[in-house]
């Protein structure tokens, strides 16, 4: 796409009718190519499994340095396997997308698996209890 076409595209992509048609085209394309795309992804993962696992581990080590390597509730160092990161604003995000963690690392706190599970169980019980727990955690941070 040349500069002229890109300028035109940038102008029309904000138009609601264009957005609607683009969304329909994307849905159609996804429906037609879903299986083939999934097969490609699985094949790539299977052929690069060890390399991808190593890269993910290296990224998580960097995250531990950025966010912290101890649970902020029990203060025990848990290491790479037993430590999780909890999003303090309650937003949902993909656990597999480590780039999101790097981009928003200030929005995460390190928790051991036990305390992370406990926070989510409290959230299921009552929204007010969850807000209270999150306020206490903000004070710990």
N, C-alpha and C positions, 0 to 999 in steps of 0.2 A: 504494500500500500504506500503510495507516494504521499508527499506533504499535502498536496491539494485534496486528495481523497480523505486523508486523515482529518483535515480541517472540516470538511463536509460532514464526515462521520461524527466528529465531536459536536457539531451543531445539531444534528438530527437525533442523536442518541438520547437527548433529554426530552424529546417529544413523546407524550404518553402513548400515542398510537404506534410509534416506532418501538417503544419499549415492550408493548404488548405483543407485537409481531415477533420481535426478537426472542421474547420469552417462549412463545409458541414454537418457534424454530428450534430453540434449544431443547425443549421438551421432546419434540419429534426426533431430533438427532439422538438424544439420549436413549429414547425408547428403541430406536433402530440399532444403535451401536452398543447398548448396555453390556450384552454378553461378551462381545469382542473386546471391549475396553477392559472389562473385568478379567478376562483371560490374559490380556497383555500385562495387566498389573500383577496378576498372580505369577505369571511366567517370569517377569522381571524380578519380583521379590524372591521367588524360589532360586533363581540363578545368582542372586546377589545377597542371599540371606545373611551370611556371616559378616560381610562387609557392612550391611545396613545395621545389624545389631551392634557392631563395634562403634560405628559412627553415632548411633543413638546413645550408647553408653558414654562416649566421650562428651557429647552434648549435655548429658545429665550431670556429669562431673562438673562441667563449667557452671551449670545451673546451681549446683550445690554451693559453689563458691560465691555466686551472686546472691542467692536467696538465703542460704544458711544450711548447715549440715546437722542441726539439732532441732528436735521437736520443740516448739516454743512453749508447750504446756509442761512436758516432763523434763525438758532440757537434756535428754539423753541423746548422744550421737548415734544415729541409726544407720548411716551409710547409704549407699546408692540403692540397695534393694528394698529396704524397709522404711524409706522416707518418701512421703508424697508432698505435693504442693497444693494448697487449698486457695482458691480464688476468693479474696476477702469481700468482694462486692456481690457474690452470689451468682455471677454470670456463668452460663454454661459454655463449655469449650471442648474441643477435641483433646483427649489425652495423648493422641498420637502426634499432634502438631507441636513439636518442641519449639518451633519458631515463634509461636504465639506466646509461649512462656518467656522467651528472650525479649520479645517486643514489649511485654507487659509485666516484667519481672517484679516491679514494685507493688503489683496487685496480688502477689502470692505470698503465702507464709508456709514454712516447712512444718509438717506434722508427721508424727509416726502413724502407722496404719491404724492402730487402735484409736487414737484420738481423732483421726480423720473420719473414721467410720462412726464414731460417737457423735460428732458434729452433724453428720448427715442424718443420723437416726433422730436427733433432736429436731432437726428441720422438718422431718416427716411428721412428728407429733404436733408441732404447733409453730406457726410463723413467728409469734411473739417471743417464744423461748429461743428460737434461732437468732432473732435480732439481739436478744440479751447476751447470748453466748458470743456473738460476733463483736459486740461492744466490749466484752471482757477481753477477747482476743486482741482487739485493737489496743487496749491498754497494756497488754503484755508486749506487744510489738514495740 
